[in-house]
Amino acid sequence: MKQAYSAAELCTEISALQAMFDTVKLVNSETMQYLNTETMQPTGACHSLPPLDEQGRGWRPTQRDGRVELAFYQAFLMEGRHYLLVAAYCLPQTVPENSRDANAFLRILSQYNEEMRHDYVTGTYNHRYLNEEYLPKLAAAVAAGRQVSVALARVNEYGHICAECSSDAADRCLNTAAGILQIAAGMDPEKGILARLEDGVFVVTALDTTPAQLEKTLREALENSRKDYNISLSRRGEFTVTVATADWAETGNWDLLLALAERRMAQQ
């Protein structure tokens, strides 16, 4: 695939790809916005991209409607601006019984993708899952008139534990905190999820719940649980958690929503 297009050449290329792939998308890599392939107008945020090689190419498996999808990326220039073409193909979920290679490949991709959706320390969802899979679901829920509330939960001692104890102790602290927050958030992703954003900060989402209700649920779970962890075989420590909430209706944007919750957390 060539790496520079005129508008007419791009249109021809997209038409050709649409005949071979399930979805073909266009991304303005400078603004990180998806574009309508006909009008070139923004249609929504593109939250993350895979690493690209020297030729501007990349690929990765993702999940779409419960199916494994392979997405291929190609960077190119058009009229002096940087774009990406994203062509994706949903792999068949059933293959011939004697196709051992195909079945093995599907299993490996499914396992890999599931692991990549979760935080490697706590097992909660991670930033990639939020950006690639969950945010579109939240946007659809908002469009359907459902209330979306978000809480940030910060393990206040995390930085100190990393600096003064060990990363293993910090991981044990996070695991304990994640367990408490997971019970409060529940196990039904249709009602809300728990994800680790970075360091000692988690985010909890809740649908059809007010921020006050979500905060009350989290605080009660934290107050009624033991917040201690093993520093070493002979030492134990205790942590505290700061919680701040926000309502999607206050900002109408995920990034602004998190920023609002962060400001409220800083004021505590």
N, C-alpha and C positions, 0 to 999 in steps of 0.2 A: 504494500500500500504506500503510495507516495505521501510525502510529508508537507506538501504545499498545494493548496487548492484555490481555484477561483470559485465564486459562488455557484456557477453553473456546474463545474466539475464536482463540487461537494454534493449538489442535489442528485447528480447521476450516481455517485458513489453510495449515497444513502439508499437510493432506490434499489441498487444491486444488493446491498446488505440486507435490506428488509425482505428480500426474496429468500434469503438463506437462514436468517436468525429470527428468533421469537420476538426480540425487542431490539431496537436500535435507538440510542439516545445520543444527544449532543450536549457537551459540557463546555461552558466558558471557563477555562482553567484559571483565568485571572480573577474572576469574581466568584468562582465556585458555585455557579448557578446552572441548572439544567435549562436548555433552550428548546423551544418549539422548533422542530426540524424544518418547518416551512416558513414560519414568520421570524425566526431567530429571536423571539421574545422570551424573557425568563419565565419559567414555569414552576420553579421551586429550588430549594437549596440542595447542592451536592455536598454532603458532609465529610466525605473521605474518599481517598483514591489509593490504589495500590502503588507500590514503588514501580517506577518506569525505568527501563534500561536506556542505554545511550541512543537507541533508535526511537525512543519515545513510546515503547511498547510495554504492556503489562497485562496481567490476567489474575483472576482469583475466583474461587468458588464462593457462592453465596446461597442463601435460602430464599426461595420465593414461593409463597403459598404451600409450604411444606415440602417443596421439591428442591433438589440440588440444581443450581444454575451455574454455568460457567460464563463469566463475563470477560471479554477481551477489549483492551484499551489501546488506542493509537492516538498519539499527539500529532497535531499538524498546525500549520500556519495558514491563515486566510486574511488577506488585506492587512497584514502586519500584526494580527492578533492571534493569541494562542488558544487552541481549542482541543477537545478530545472527542473522538468517536468511541462509543461504548456499544459493542454488539454482544448480545447475550443469548445463550441457548440453554433451555431447560433439558437436562438429561432425562431420557426415558426411565421411568421407575421400574419397568419390567423389561427384561431382556431374555433371549432364548435360554432355555435351561442349560444348554451345553456351552454357553458363553461365560466361562469361569472368569476370564480376564475382566470382562465388563462388569460382572457382579462384584468382583473384588475391588475394582476401581470405584464403583459407586459406594461401597461400604467405607472405603478409606476416605473418600471425599466427605461423606456424611459425618464420619467421626471427626475429621479435621475441622470441619466447619462448626460442629457443635463445641469443640474445645476452644475455638477461636472466639466464640460468643461469650465466653465466661472468663472472669478474672482468675488468674492462675494461683492467687493466694487464697481467696475466700470462697471461690466457686460461684459467686454472684455474677449477674450479668456484667458486662464491661462496656467501655466507651464505644467499641466497634458495633456491638449489638444495638446500643441506643441509636447511633447515627444511621446505621444501614437498614435496620429492620423496625425498630420500635417507634421512632419519631413519625414515620408516615402513618402508623396506626393511631398515634395520639392526634395527629392532624385530622384524620378521618373521624375520630371520636368527637373532636371539637366541632367539626362540620355537621355532625349529626345532632348537635345540641347537648352533648354530655359535658358535665363539669369535670375539669382536670385540675387536680391539686398536686403540688410538688413540695417535698420537704428535703432539705439538705441536713445531713447528720454528720457532724465532725467529731472524730475521736481526738480530743484535745491533747492528749499526752503522746500521740503517735511520733511526732518529731523528736521529742525528748527521749523516748524509748529507743529510737533508731540511733541517736547520737550517744546516749549514755549506757545503753545496755547492748543490744544486738539486733540485727535484722530478723533473726529467728524469733526473738521475744516480741518484736513489733508485729510479726506475722501472727503469732498466737493471740496477741491482743486484738488484732483486726478480725480474726476468725471468731473470737468470742463476741465481739460487737456485731458482726455480720449475722451470727446465729440469733441474737436477740432481735435485731431489726427485721430479719427474714420472717420470724414468727409474727411480728406486728404487721408486716406488709402482706402476709398471706402467700399462698402458693398458686393462686389463680392469676395468670398473666392477663386475663381479660378484665380484672379488677385493679391491677396495679403490679408494679415490679420493684425489686431492689437491685441497684447496680452500684458498683464502685467507680467513682469518677477518677480520683487520683489520690495518692498518699493515703491519708486517713479520712477522706471525705466520701460519703455515700449519698446517693439520691434515691428517694422513695417516691413513686408516683401512685396516685389513687384516683380512680374514676368514680363519678357520682358521689363524691365526698368533699366536704368543705375543707379548707386549710385548717380551720380550728379543730374539726373532728380528726383530721389526720395527725395533727400535732398532739392532741390528747391521747390518741392511740399509741403513738410512739413513746411519749413520755411515761405513760402507764407501764408499757412493756419494759422500759429501761429502769423505772423505779422498782419494779417487782422482780427484777432479775439480778443475779450476782454478776458484778462487773469486775471480776478479777481474772488473772491469767498467770501462767508460769513465766517468770523471768529466767529462772534456772531450775534445776532439780530441787534446790533448797530455798528459793526465794519466790515470792508471789507479789504481784502488783495489782493495783486497781486503777481503772480509767473512768473518765467522765465523758459525756457526749453532749454537745450543743446542737440544738435543733432549731431550724428556721424554715418557715413555709411561705408559699406564694400560690396565687391562683392564676391559671393560664389567661383568664379574662383580663387580668391586670396589664398584661404586656402583648399577648397575641403572638409571641415569638419564644421559641425554646431558649435560645441563648440569653435573651433579655430576662426571661423568667428565672434562669439560674443566677444571673447577675443580681436581680432583685433579692432573691433569697440569700445570696452572699452578703449583700449590704445589710440586710436584717440580722444576719448572723454576726457580722462585725460589730453591730451596735449592742450586742448582749454582753 
